[in-house]
Amino acid sequence: MKILRTVQELRAWSRANRKEGKTIGLVPTMGALHAGHASLIKAARERCDAVAVTIFVNPTQFGPNEDFAKYPRTFDADCALAERLGADVVFAPAVDELYPDGAMTFVDVEGLSGRLDGASRPGHFRGVATVVTKLFVAAEADLAFFGQKDAAQVAVLRRMTADLRLATEIVVCPIVREADGLALSSRNVYLSAQQRHQALALSRAIGTVESLVGHGQHNVATLIEAAEAVFGAEPDIRVDYITCVDWATLEPVETAAPGTLFAVAAWVGETRLIDNTILS
């Protein structure tokens, strides 16, 4: 497995593979890889002939009071995992490789970027859309793999890809959870033992809503009330949002139809966590 540092190197690798008739898979990450990321790399390996994993902590998607400086960075372990899972290259650029001095071009998906996590983190999805566009252009990938846990991000990137007529197809892979239900996240390492136990309220809220829908309850107000009751049992958790939205638009809905996104976000201590389910 090779480690590439420049856009020119990544593009040359992609074009060389494409010249041989190979399909290119891209797995964008910020590193601190866990089993959730591993599932994306495995999916890419199964569906594509050549796989690139990107490791880049993107500064433009962090707000001024967020955790950019302390975001976990485990590059050597990440590369070892990517290699074991069959990645052909890791693309790990410096910040100035993707954001040259004086860069003034950004991608903003209006409307969508201000909903759910975008409402709580102004500018976040602008940064995500910008860096993912840069990666798509650099890698010229056929398929790019993202996790459902970042469902609002997926909605933004789907809209961006469609609007810009980008050739890369977005593939969404299921949420990977710990045995007790906690959705895997690189930020879970911030949690103390007590906070980790408290964080299970997110998956319990999701499970409660799934059970209600399974028993025929489709009124969104009722579903949200049930989720609020779960969080109410953990007074130290600060809820950011509990919502049921159309996954394409991220607009609230009143009835939970098949394919509706039910999503939650909450602060556990100083750590903001998200979880969701696609209702059936």
C-alpha positions in Angstrom: 0.0 0.0 0.0 1.3 3.4 -0.9 0.9 6.7 0.9 0.1 9.6 -1.4 0.5 13.2 -0.3 -0.4 15.3 -3.4 -3.5 15.7 -5.6 -1.2 15.1 -8.6 -0.2 11.7 -7.1 -3.7 10.6 -6.4 -5.0 11.7 -9.8 -2.1 9.9 -11.5 -2.9 6.7 -9.5 -6.6 6.9 -10.4 -6.0 7.5 -14.1 -3.4 4.6 -14.3 -6.0 2.2 -12.8 -8.8 3.5 -15.0 -6.6 3.1 -18.1 -6.5 -0.6 -17.1 -10.3 -0.7 -17.0 -10.5 -0.8 -13.2 -13.2 0.9 -11.1 -12.1 3.3 -8.4 -13.5 3.3 -4.9 -12.9 6.2 -2.5 -13.4 6.1 1.3 -13.1 9.7 2.7 -12.2 9.8 6.4 -10.7 12.1 9.0 -8.7 9.2 10.4 -9.0 7.7 13.9 -10.4 4.7 12.1 -12.7 2.3 13.9 -14.9 -0.7 12.8 -17.3 1.7 11.2 -14.6 3.0 8.8 -13.5 -0.6 8.4 -16.9 -1.5 7.1 -16.7 1.2 4.5 -13.2 0.0 3.3 -14.5 -3.5 3.1 -17.5 -2.4 1.0 -15.2 -0.5 -1.3 -13.0 -3.5 -1.7 -15.9 -5.7 -2.5 -17.3 -3.4 -5.2 -14.3 -1.8 -6.7 -11.0 -2.9 -8.3 -8.9 -0.2 -6.7 -9.5 1.5 -3.4 -8.2 4.8 -2.0 -8.7 5.8 1.7 -8.3 9.4 2.5 -7.1 10.6 5.9 -7.5 14.3 6.4 -8.7 16.3 9.4 -10.5 19.0 7.5 -10.2 22.4 9.2 -13.0 24.1 7.4 -15.7 21.9 8.9 -14.8 22.8 12.5 -16.2 25.8 14.2 -14.0 28.2 16.2 -14.9 26.5 19.5 -14.9 22.9 18.3 -12.3 20.2 18.7 -10.1 20.5 15.6 -6.9 20.8 17.6 -7.7 17.8 19.9 -9.4 15.6 17.2 -7.9 12.1 17.6 -5.0 11.5 15.1 -3.7 7.9 14.9 -2.1 7.9 11.5 0.2 4.9 11.7 -2.6 2.7 13.2 -5.0 4.0 10.5 -2.6 3.1 7.7 -2.0 -0.3 9.1 -5.7 -1.0 9.3 -6.4 0.3 5.8 -3.6 -1.9 4.5 -5.0 -5.0 6.3 -8.4 -4.3 4.8 -7.0 -4.1 1.2 -6.7 -0.4 0.5 -4.3 0.2 -2.4 -3.4 3.8 -1.3 -3.9 6.2 1.5 -4.2 9.8 0.5 -3.0 12.0 3.4 -2.4 15.6 2.2 -1.2 18.5 4.1 -3.7 21.3 4.7 -2.1 23.6 2.1 -2.3 20.8 -0.5 -6.1 21.0 -0.5 -6.4 24.7 0.6 -3.6 26.6 -1.2 -2.6 29.9 0.2 -5.3 32.5 -0.7 -7.9 29.9 -1.5 -11.3 31.5 -1.9 -13.5 28.8 -3.4 -16.0 27.0 -1.3 -19.1 24.8 -2.0 -22.3 25.7 -0.1 -25.4 23.6 -0.6 -28.0 26.3 0.4 -30.9 25.3 2.6 -29.8 21.8 3.4 -26.5 23.0 4.9 -28.4 24.9 7.6 -30.5 21.9 8.8 -29.9 19.3 11.6 -26.2 19.4 12.3 -25.8 22.4 10.1 -28.1 24.4 12.4 -26.0 23.4 15.4 -22.7 23.8 13.7 -22.8 26.9 11.3 -20.5 26.4 8.4 -19.9 22.7 9.1 -21.5 21.4 5.9 -19.9 24.1 3.8 -16.6 22.7 4.9 -17.7 19.1 4.3 -19.1 19.9 0.8 -15.9 21.8 -0.1 -13.5 19.1 0.9 -15.5 16.3 -0.5 -15.7 18.1 -3.8 -12.0 18.5 -3.8 -11.5 14.8 -3.1 -14.0 13.7 -5.8 -12.2 15.9 -8.3 -8.8 14.7 -7.3 -9.6 10.9 -7.1 -12.0 10.8 -10.1 -13.6 7.9 -8.3 -16.5 5.8 -9.5 -17.9 5.2 -6.1 -17.5 6.9 -2.7 -18.4 5.2 0.5 -20.0 7.0 3.5 -21.7 5.8 6.7 -25.4 6.2 7.5 -24.5 7.6 10.9 -23.7 10.8 9.2 -27.1 10.8 7.5 -27.5 14.6 7.2 -24.0 14.8 5.7 -25.1 12.2 3.2 -28.2 14.3 2.2 -26.0 17.3 1.6 -23.4 15.4 -0.4 -26.1 13.7 -2.5 -27.6 17.1 -3.4 -24.2 18.5 -4.1 -23.2 15.6 -6.3 -26.5 15.9 -8.3 -26.3 19.7 -8.6 -22.7 19.7 -9.8 -23.2 16.7 -12.1 -20.2 15.0 -10.5 -19.5 11.5 -11.8 -18.9 9.9 -8.4 -21.7 7.8 -7.0 -22.3 7.9 -3.3 -22.7 4.6 -1.5 -24.2 4.6 2.0 -23.3 1.8 4.4 -25.1 0.8 7.6 -24.3 2.2 11.0 -21.9 0.0 13.0 -22.6 -0.3 16.7 -20.9 -1.6 19.8 -22.5 -4.7 21.3 -24.5 -2.5 23.7 -25.9 -0.4 20.8 -23.6 2.7 20.9 -23.0 3.9 17.4 -19.2 3.9 16.7 -17.6 7.4 16.4 -14.1 8.6 16.6 -15.3 11.0 19.3 -16.3 8.2 21.6 -12.7 8.2 22.9 -13.5 11.5 24.7 -16.1 9.8 26.9 -15.4 8.8 30.5 -16.8 5.4 31.6 -19.8 7.2 33.2 -20.4 9.3 30.1 -20.2 6.3 27.8 -23.0 4.7 29.8 -25.0 7.9 29.6 -24.4 8.0 25.8 -26.4 4.8 25.4 -29.5 7.0 25.7 -29.0 7.9 22.0 -29.3 4.3 20.8 -32.1 3.6 23.3 -34.1 6.5 21.9 -33.6 5.2 18.4 -34.6 1.7 19.5 -37.7 3.0 21.2 -38.8 4.8 18.1 -38.1 1.8 15.9 -40.2 -0.3 18.2 -43.1 2.1 18.1 -43.0 2.3 14.3 -42.9 -1.5 14.2 -46.1 -1.6 16.2 -47.8 0.8 13.8 -47.2 4.2 15.3 -46.4 6.8 12.6 -47.3 10.1 14.3 -44.1 12.0 14.5 -45.1 14.0 17.6 -45.7 10.8 19.5 -42.3 9.4 18.3 -40.4 12.5 19.4 -42.2 12.5 22.8 -41.1 8.9 23.4 -37.5 9.7 22.5 -37.6 12.8 24.8 -38.7 10.5 27.6 -35.7 8.3 27.1 -33.3 11.3 27.3 -35.2 12.6 30.3 -34.0 9.7 32.3 -30.4 11.0 31.8 -30.5 14.5 33.2 -26.8 15.1 32.5 -27.3 14.8 28.7 -28.1 18.0 26.9 -30.2 17.3 23.8 -29.4 19.1 20.6 -32.2 17.9 18.4 -34.7 15.1 18.1 -36.3 15.2 14.7 -38.0 13.2 12.0 -37.3 14.5 8.5 -37.4 13.7 4.8 -34.0 12.3 4.1 -33.6 14.1 0.8 -34.5 17.6 2.0 -34.0 17.3 5.8 -37.3 19.1 6.2 -39.5 18.0 9.1 -42.4 15.7 8.4 -45.6 14.9 10.5 -46.0 11.3 9.5 -43.2 8.7 9.6 -43.4 7.1 6.2 -41.0 4.3 5.0 -37.6 5.9 4.3 -38.1 8.8 6.8 -35.0 9.7 8.7 -35.4 9.8 12.5 -32.3 11.5 14.0 -31.0 12.6 17.4 -28.0 14.6 18.6 -27.0 15.3 22.1 -24.1 16.5 24.2 -22.6 14.0 26.7 -20.3 16.1 28.8 -18.3 18.1 26.2 -18.8 15.6 23.5 -21.5 15.9 20.8 -22.8 12.6 19.5 -25.3 11.8 16.8 -27.4 8.7 15.9 -30.3 7.9 13.5 -32.4 5.3 11.9 -34.1 5.1 8.5 -37.7 4.1 9.4 -39.3 1.1 7.7 
